[in-house]
Amino acid sequence: MDITSTQNPRIKHIVKLREDKRQRQKDGLILVEGWDELTLARECGLVPQTLLTAPELASKPLAFPHAETLTVSRAVFEKISYRDNPDGWLGIFPTPKRSLEDLKLSEIPLVIVAESVEKPGNLGAILRTADAAKVDAVLVCDPRVDLWSPNVIRASRGAVFAVPAVEVDSPNALDWLKSSEMRVLAATPSAEKVYTDVNLREPVAIAVGTEDEGLTDFWMQNADLKVRIPMMGSVNSLNVSIATALIAYEVLRQRNESAVAGK
């Protein structure tokens, strides 16, 4: 057993990385916990600096040949873990570096613009939708939550590693979308058109905002299309991740229908 004390300096540093965005940014490091998330990170080509495991908790093997591997006691792992039922695996990774220039678009791209999403669970769910729908990129604009926070990584089930996601300010995001000849679709309850009644077969970026305030004036004024999701009940808004999923899969439905019709 390499580390058995919860007061070990390396353990204290990991706790700081877990809790403090500024510490993560200063060190250029992120934490990834869980066998599934670590396996997906490996499949995406990421290699941790350090891999920690608690043999008492770990039921499945995991190896990164070029990473330092440390065994820790159950008490130590539970101190660094950010899960209720940890599975005994946690990795410390260099923060992935991504920019708009790194993004590669398909012939008919689909992009998600998530503006100021403030809850890790919502951003994580949007990333999972992006992965499932094979979205070309997610632009996290003016974020209120850290894209690389442990909670976003957990909520995304590791999809953050598989989806090309970039943190960027809104003006630069819009310039990039326009240079890529993409229309911007704003999802807003105030729109006249229903999302299923507009043509989504061309290159498009779905812009969504916070649940409380929606998209800012910047995106509303620069949107090429505005759509709403019909609401039949008393509540006038959906969870932002659900709204994103509905529109993304409508894009896929329309494009698949066109592809079938064209055969």
HUJO-V665123 format. One record per residue. N is the residue number from 0. OMEGA is omega as a letter, one per 40 degrees, with the letter a starting at -180 (NA if undefined). Layout:
((N,OMEGA) (N,OMEGA))
This chain:
((0,a) (1,a) (2,i) (3,a) (4,i) (5,i) (6,i) (7,a) (8,a) (9,i) (10,i) (11,i) (12,i) (13,i) (14,i) (15,i) (16,a) (17,a) (18,a) (19,i) (20,a) (21,i) (22,i) (23,a) (24,i) (25,a) (26,a) (27,a) (28,i) (29,i) (30,i) (31,a) (32,i) (33,a) (34,a) (35,a) (36,i) (37,i) (38,i) (39,i) (40,i) (41,i) (42,i) (43,i) (44,i) (45,i) (46,a) (47,i) (48,a) (49,i) (50,i) (51,i) (52,i) (53,a) (54,a) (55,a) (56,a) (57,a) (58,a) (59,a) (60,i) (61,a) (62,i) (63,a) (64,a) (65,a) (66,i) (67,i) (68,a) (69,i) (70,a) (71,i) (72,i) (73,a) (74,i) (75,a) (76,i) (77,i) (78,a) (79,a) (80,i) (81,i) (82,i) (83,a) (84,a) (85,a) (86,i) (87,i) (88,i) (89,i) (90,i) (91,a) (92,i) (93,i) (94,i) (95,a) (96,a) (97,i) (98,i) (99,a) (100,a) (101,a) (102,i) (103,a) (104,i) (105,a) (106,i) (107,a) (108,i) (109,a) (110,i) (111,i) (112,i) (113,a) (114,i) (115,i) (116,a) (117,a) (118,i) (119,a) (120,i) (121,i) (122,i) (123,i) (124,i) (125,i) (126,i) (127,i) (128,a) (129,i) (130,a) (131,a) (132,a) (133,i) (134,a) (135,a) (136,i) (137,i) (138,a) (139,a) (140,i) (141,a) (142,i) (143,i) (144,a) (145,i) (146,a) (147,i) (148,i) (149,a) (150,i) (151,i) (152,i) (153,a) (154,i) (155,a) (156,i) (157,i) (158,i) (159,i) (160,a) (161,a) (162,i) (163,a) (164,a) (165,i) (166,a) (167,i) (168,a) (169,i) (170,i) (171,i) (172,a) (173,i) (174,a) (175,i) (176,i) (177,i) (178,i) (179,i) (180,i) (181,i) (182,i) (183,i) (184,i) (185,i) (186,a) (187,i) (188,a) (189,a) (190,i) (191,a) (192,i) (193,a) (194,i) (195,a) (196,i) (197,a) (198,a) (199,a) (200,i) (201,i) (202,a) (203,i) (204,i) (205,a) (206,i) (207,a) (208,a) (209,i) (210,a) (211,a) (212,a) (213,i) (214,i) (215,i) (216,a) (217,a) (218,i) (219,a) (220,a) (221,a) (222,i) (223,i) (224,i) (225,a) (226,i) (227,i) (228,a) (229,i) (230,a) (231,a) (232,a) (233,a) (234,a) (235,i) (236,i) (237,i) (238,a) (239,a) (240,i) (241,i) (242,i) (243,a) (244,a) (245,a) (246,i) (247,a) (248,i) (249,i) (250,i) (251,a) (252,a) (253,a) (254,i) (255,i) (256,i) (257,a) (258,i) (259,a) (260,a) (261,a) (262,NA))
